[in-house]
């Protein structure tokens, strides 16, 4: 469906454990959530971008830079749940992207790549239920539990996500090693289904929400990108962000 309408929701809570008030933390003089919103805004594939927040402070940052805000309850458990709540307010949208507010250096091209499976010249009902992004894994990331890895089938559907090194390399082959990026696109009808699925054993074991979809028998299309960004989840990553050079290529 070439003319699919795409809503990008940026969930942004004021509460955070590893980095207090993370969304408002200044990166090179600008709040993190503002970086995420402004970089996403340069993607022409998106029909509309909304920041979903429980914080008047975050809302103020976005409205001052000309953005759209939807206020949501603090009790909403996940970013996907927050995106689903906002999606109900925009019934004309066909595809919902969940872009976390801690992706200040997201590139418009990456959002283009994520949206492509939903923009082909075929009925939207034939598009994947859900899609996500991955880029090549670097050698030093293989054993890092903070880096999520993916293995896919021959059609680029996810077989498994893990914090452990996967696959186990007993014999060297040309199989790509992939670093998962936690950005998701949902077909509108599936987003509601996804947020109503019960939690699953592997999801709870790995603390990876996306495993819930796989354990319930749903497919996640993995869109490959050559672009990399710097996610900001720890004090160390925040320090690196202060000198990170953003290149829009």
N, C-alpha and C positions, 0 to 999 in steps of 0.2 A: 504494500500500500504506500505509494510514493508520497501521498499527501497526509500521512499520519500526523496528528497533532501531538507534540511531545511536551510534557510538563516536567521541568526539573525542580525537584524539591530539595532544598538544602536544610536538613534538620540541624539545629544548633541549640544545645542546652547550655544553661549557665553553670550547672553543676558538672564537675568532672573530677575524677579521683587523682590521676597521675599529674595533671597540670591544672591547678585551681583556676577557674574562670578562663579556661583555655580559649574560648571563642573570642574573647576581648583582649587577649595577649597581643602586645604590639610586635609585629615582625617588620623590621626595617621602617618603623614609624607608623605602621598602619595595622588596625585590628585584623586578626587572622580571618575572621568570618567575612570581612570586607574584601580581602584578597580572593577568597573562594568565590564570592558572588561576582566580583568584577571580571575575573578570568572566565567564569562560566558564561557571563553575559556576552562575551565576544564570539560564542558559538552560534552561528546562524541557523543551525539545524533545529535548535530549540524554539518552541513556540512561546513558552513563558517560563520564567524562573521565579520561584517563591522561596523565601527563607521562612522556615517553620520553627518558631521558638517559644519558649515559656518566659522569656526575659524581656522586660521593657528596655533594658540597656542595649541588648543586641538589636532589638527592633529599632531603636533610635539610630544606631550605627547604619543600618541598612536604609532606612527612610531618608537619612541625610545624604546618602550617595545615590538617591533616586530609585531605590529598589522596592520591591513588593514584599510585604511581611504578612504572615498568617500566625496569629497567636494560638498556641496549643497547650494542653495541660501538662504540668510537670510530671504527672504520674504515668504518662505514656512510656512503655518500657524500652522500645527500640526505635532506631531511625526509620526502619521500614514501617513500623506502626504509625509513626508520626507522618510519614509520606502518605500512607493510606488515608489518614484522617483528612489531610489537605486535599487529596485527590477527590474526595467526596464533594468538595466545594467547587470542583472544576469538571463537571460531568461531560463536557465536550472533548476532553483530552483522551487520546487513544493509548498513549504510552507514558509511563511514569518513571522518571529517573530519580534514584535516591543517591544524592551526592553529599557525602558527609562534610560538615563545615571545617574539618581539620585537614582538608586538601587545598591549602592556599595556593599551590603552584600547579593546579590542574590546567591542562592545555586544551583549548577548544577542539583541536584535532582528535584528542582522546575521546571526547564526548561524541564527535562525529562518528568515530569508529564503533563506539558502543551502540549508537543508534542504527547503524546500517542494517542489521538483520530485520528491523521493523519497517524499513523503507524500500523494500524490493517491490518489483512490479507483480505482486500477487496479493491475494486477500490477507488482511491482517491476522485472520484466524489461523493462517498457516505459519505465521512467524513464531519464533521461540516464545515460550511462556515467560522466560527470564533470561537475561544476559548479564555478563560481567566482563571485566578487563584483566589481561595478564600481559606481562612483559618479561624478557629474558632474565633469568635468575643469575646473579653474580656469584662467583665462587665463595666469597666470604659470608654469603647469606644462607648457604645450604643448611647449616646447623643452627641457625638463629631461630628460636621459637617465636620471636616477634614477627618473623616473615612467614606468611602463609604460602604454601606451595600447592600447585594443582597438577593433576594428571588428567588427560582428556582421551576420549575415544577418537576414531578416525574422522568423525564428523565435527570435531571441535566442541563436543558436549562434555561437560565436566564429569569425570568418574569419581574423583575424590579430592577434597581439600584437606590439608594437614599442616600442623606446625612442625612436624617431623620431616626429615629429608625423604621425599618421594620423587620418583620411584627408587627402590634400592638398585644400584648399578652393579650387577654381577658380571655383565658383559657389556663392553662399550658399544653403543649404537649411536645413531643420529637423532635420537629422541630429544626434543627440546626440554630444558628444565625451566619451569615457569614460576614467576613471582606473581601472586595474586594481588590485585588492587581492589579494595573493597568498595567499588562503585557498582550499582545494580540498575538495570532497566527492566521494567515489568510491563507485560501486556496488561492493560487495565483490568480485564476480567480476572487475571491470575493474581494480581496484587491482593485483592480482597481474600481470595482463597488462601494465599500464602500466610497472611497474618492470622488466619484462623486455624492453621495447622498446629496440632499439639507438639510440644518440644520432644526431641528424640534423643536416644542414648548417645549417639556419636556427637551430636551437636553439643550436648552437655559435657561430654568427655573432653572434646577439643576446645570447647568454648568458641565455636564457630557457627553462627546463626544460619549460614547458607546450607550447611549440611542437612538441615531440616527438610529442605525441598527435595534433596536427593534421596534421603531415607524414606520419604513418602512417595517416591517413584516419579518425581517431576524432573525435567531436564533443564540444565542451565547451559546456555551457549557461551563459550569462552571466546571473546574477541581479542585477537592478538594485536599488540601495538609495539612499536619500536621506541616510543616516547617513555621517559621516566620522569617521575616527580619526587618530591620530598614530602612524605607524610609527616605530620607533627603530632606525636603522641607522648613523647618523653622530654624531660629537660635537655637531654643531649641533642635530640632532634631540633628542639627550639633554638638551641645555641647555633647549630649548623644553619638554620633558616635565616639567621641574621646576616649571613654572608652569602647565602645561596643566590646564584645568578639565574634569573628566570629567562629562558630563551624560548620564544614562540616561533617554532619552525614547522 
